[in-house]
Amino acid sequence: MSRLVVATCLALQLLSLAAARPAAGQGGESFRPGFGWQPGMRIEATESRVGVVREGAVSDSGRISTATYSIVVGKHRDGLLISHEDIRVERLGDFPEEVPPIERVSAVVADNLQYWMRLPNIVVTKQGEFVRVDDLEGFRFRVESSIRPVASALAGGDPEILALVDELLARVVNDETIEALASDRWSSLVDKWAYTDWEMGQVFGADILAPNPLVPGPAIAYTVLAGVTEKRLCEAPSGGSLCAVFVMLTRPADRALGEAARTLADSLGAQLLAAAGREVPADYGRDADSVLSFEELHLENRVELMADPVSLLPLWLEERQTRAGRGVGLGEPFDFYTQEIVTTDFSYR
């Protein structure tokens, strides 16, 4: 069960970022994107998730899974309804025969949650501002009714494994998490960029307070850099031939790294050591010499969006989270590196 918890924690704790204010820049073309999503639009999306884990017993990289779905824009009394329909998740590759059912279930449930939890139907204003998730109860039912049959088939009906799945779904599929992830996803597509004066090559900088990207806890200080790096040839949904590439990079401020490291060590120390192949004793944490401490920690969240510079209708989105560190655990040196990359391609009928 520990691998399931680790996978879910690392997959689902995403940042919710505030808008940055311009700090410095270089000369170049200026433009101000609006919000051109209109009722009746239908956008086809294909996502793929790449996971990289290095060091210790676990060493793997490559595309883990894909998802396809349709985004449908409709009218709503509070603005627009952005619906996600026909969601299909597919894991790539077969499990080796020796992999026990609990690990199969853990991997597949984590994959499905990674996609589903980001894609509820949402309400936004006509200017594209996030309002809320639409019908939270209905969405929870959709998630659970989609994941449980898959988990049951992989578990062979094992009641103990299914009880663990139910426990996980009850803990993770909650209103607060759904709202936070939906808001963050929409922010990456629209809220970070709309109705802001951008200049090619200009750098936006800000310090913000936001949740720890690895585990729940007090907000910590982050440094944000954002800008438009280039324009590329494309078939823009507005009919133009150029798309803008928006980039935002978020890292804990230097003074906040110590707090992030302590929170991570206290919350996930045993799981990180186990994932690195260490045998964690039952009394882990009681002996001060056995706990995990970091000598170095690197956390980074990067969003890159290629979109129509007029309407902000997306063509491509990459969301990348990197986590790396080294320290001492169970009296021995310990280091880890994980990276998760979710890439989405959008097409228009």
N, C-alpha and C positions, 0 to 999 in steps of 0.2 A: 504493500500500500504506500510505502514511503516514496517510491518513484512516481506514483500517480500524483501524490501531493506536490512533489517538487515540480513535475512537469506542468501541473495546473497553475501553481503559484507563479512560475516563470513566464507562462504563456499569457496569463490574464491580468497581471498587474501593470497597466499601462498608464502613461502620464496624461493628465489633463492640463494643457498649457494655456496661459493667458497670452493676449496679443502683445508683441514686443513693440517698443517705440524706437523710431529711427535714432541712431547714434552717430554714424559716420558714413560717408559714401564717396563714390567716384562719379565723374560725369558720365552721362549716357542717356539713352532713350528713357523717357518717363511714360508711365501709363497707369490707369486706375481700373482694375477689373471690377465688374459688377456681378450680378447673380442672374443668370439667364435660364435657370431650370424652369420649365413651363409644364402645366398640366397636359397630359397626353403623351409626354415623352416616355420612351422605353429604352433603357440602356442595358446591354448584355455585359456581364462581368465574369472574368475568369481569374481566380486567385491561386497562387501557389505559395507554399510555405517551405522555407529552407531552414534546417537546423544544423548548427555546428557546435559540437561539444568536444573539447580537447583536454588532454591530461587525465591521468588516473586510469581506472579500468574502463571508463566509457570514452570511446574515441570514434566519432561518427560525423559525417557531414553529407549533405545532399538533399534533394527535394523529398520531403516527407509526404506531402499530400497536396491535393488540389480541390478547389471548390468552384462550382459555377452557379450563377443565379441571375435573376433579372431585377433591375431597379425600375420601378414604375412611379411616375410623378402624377399625383392626383390632386384635386381640390380638397380643401379642408376649411372648416369655419374659422380656424385660427391662422390660415395661410395655405400651406401645402402639406400633403401627406407623401412622404418618401417611403414606398413599400419595397420590401425585398421578398421576391417570390421564387418558387421552384429551386430552392437551395439544395444542391447535391454535393456531398463530400466524398472524395475517393482517396483512399490511402494507396500510395505507390509501392509496389513490391509485396511479396509474400513474406510472412513471418517464417523464420527457420523452424523446423519441426520441434527442436528442443525447447523453444520458448514456451513457458507455462501459460495457461489461460489467463492468470491474473495480469501478467505483463502484456498480453495481447489486448485485453480489455483496457488496461491503463493507457496504452498508447493510442488506441482508437478513440476512447472517450476524450482524452486530452486534445486530439486532433479536431474532433467534432466541436468541442467547446470553443476552441480557438476561433473557428469560423462563426458558429451560430451566435455566440455572445456579442459579436460585433454588429450583427445584422437584424436588429428588431426594426419594425416599422416606426418611423419617427415623424414628428410634426415640426415644421420649421415655418418661420414667417415668410412673407412674400419677398423679403430682402435677404433670405437665407440664414437667418439667425436660428440656432437650435432652441426649440421650445421644450419638448419632452418626448419621451417614448410613448407611443400610442398603444393602449391596451396591454399593460404589463402582464396581467394575469393570463391573457391569451397567448402572449409570447412565451411565458414560462411553460405553458402546456405544450406549445409547439416544440420547444427545445427538448423537453423530457420525453415526449412521445416519439421524437425522431431518434434519440440516443438510446433509450432503453431497449428497443427491439434488437439493435445492433449489438449492444453489450450482452444481451441474453443469449444471442446466437453464438458469440465468441466464447462465452462462459459455459456453454453447454447446459444452461439452466442451473448452474451451481448457486444455491441460495446464499451462501456466504459471500461470494463475489458480488452478486446482485445487491446484497445488503450494503456492501461498501460503495457500490455505484450510487445507490439511493442516498446514502449519507453524503457523498460528494456533491450530488446534484442539489440536495437541500441546502448545503453550505455555500455553494458557488452561484447557483442560479437564483439570485435574490435581486430585489428591486434596485438597491443602491449600486451594485456592481453593473447591472444591465444599463442603468442610466449613465454611469461614468464612462463605460466603454463606448456606448452609442454616441455620447457627446464628443469623446476624443476622436472617434472615427470621422464624424462629420466635420470636426475642427480641421482634421488633416485634409479634407476635401474642399472645404469652403471657408469656415470661420477664420482660419489663420490668414487668409489672403484677400478676402472680399473688401471692397470699398476702402482700400489703402493705396496711397500713392507710392508706387514702386519705381525705382530707377535702376536700369541695368548696371550691375556691378556694385550697387549700393549695399552696405551691410547694416542690418538692424541689430541692435544689441539691447539687452535688458537683463535685470536680475529679478527673479520671481520666486514665490514660495509655491511648492507643489508636493504631492505625495511622494514618498519613497517609491522608486520604480520596481523594487523587488518584493517588498513586504509591506503590509499595512503599518501605519504608525504616524507620528507627527510629521507635518509638512517640513521640508528642509529647503534650503536656498539653492537655486539653480541659476546658471548663466545660460542665456539663450542668444543664439546668433541666427539671423535669417536674412534671406535676400533672393533676388532673381538672378540666376547665374548666366542664362543665355536664352535665346529664342531658336527653335529648331523648325525645319521644314516639316509640315504635317498637313493632314486634311482636317482643319479645325471645324468643329461643329457649327460655328457661326458663319462658315463659308470662306474663311481666310485660309492662308497657306502657311502661317507661322503659329507655333505654340510656345508659351512661356514655361520655363522650368523654375519652379519655386523650391527652395531648400530651407529647412530649419533644423538646427543642431542644438541639442539640450544636454548639458552636463551639470552634475552637482558642483556648486562653487567650492573652491579649495577649502574654505572654512567648514563646509558641511560634510566633507568626505569622512571625517572621523565619526560623526554621528551616524552616517549611512553604514559605515563598516560595523559599528557596534550593533546597530539594529539587525543587520544581516547575520552577523555571527550569533547573536542571541536567538534569532528566530529560525534560521535554517542551517545552523552549524552542523548538526548531526546528519541531516540529509545530504549536505554538500560533501561531507567526509565519506558517507556511504556511497555516494555516486562516484567518488574517486577511488573506490575499491578498498577503503579502510573498514576494518571490522570495528564497529562502534559498540563499546560495552554498554550494558544495561544501565549502569550508574553514570553515564556520560553527563557532564555538567556539574556533578556534585564536587568533583575535585577541581580546584582552580587551575591546576597545572594541565588538565586534560582538555580544557575548552579551546575553541578555535579563536584565534586573533589574527587580524589582518595587518600586514606590513605595507601593503599596497592594494588599492582598489580603484578600478576604472569602470565607470558607468556612463553610457552614452545612448541617447535616443536621437535618431535621424529620420526625418521625413522628407521625401523628394516627390514632387508632383509635377507632371507635365499636363497642362490644361490650356483650354482656349483662353487667350488673354482678355477676351471681351466678356464671355459668359461664365467662365470658370467651369465649364463642362469638362470632366476629366478624360484624358486618354490613357494615362499610366500613373500609378502610384506605388512607391516603395516605402515601407515602414521597417526600419532596422533598429534592433536593440542589441547592444553589445555590453557584456559584463565580463570583467576579468579581474583577477586578484591573486595575491600570494600571501602566505602567512604561516602560522604554526598551529597544528591541530593534533591532539593526542601525542604531543611531545615531538612531532616530526614536521619537517617542512611540507607545505601544502600549497598547490596552486591550481587555478581553474580558468577556463576560457569558454564562454558560451556566446553564441550569436544567433539571433533569430531574425529572418528576413521574410516579410510578407509582401509579395508583389501582386498588383492587380492591373489587368488590362481591360480597358473599356471599349466597346464598339456600339455603333448606333445604327438602327434600322432606318 
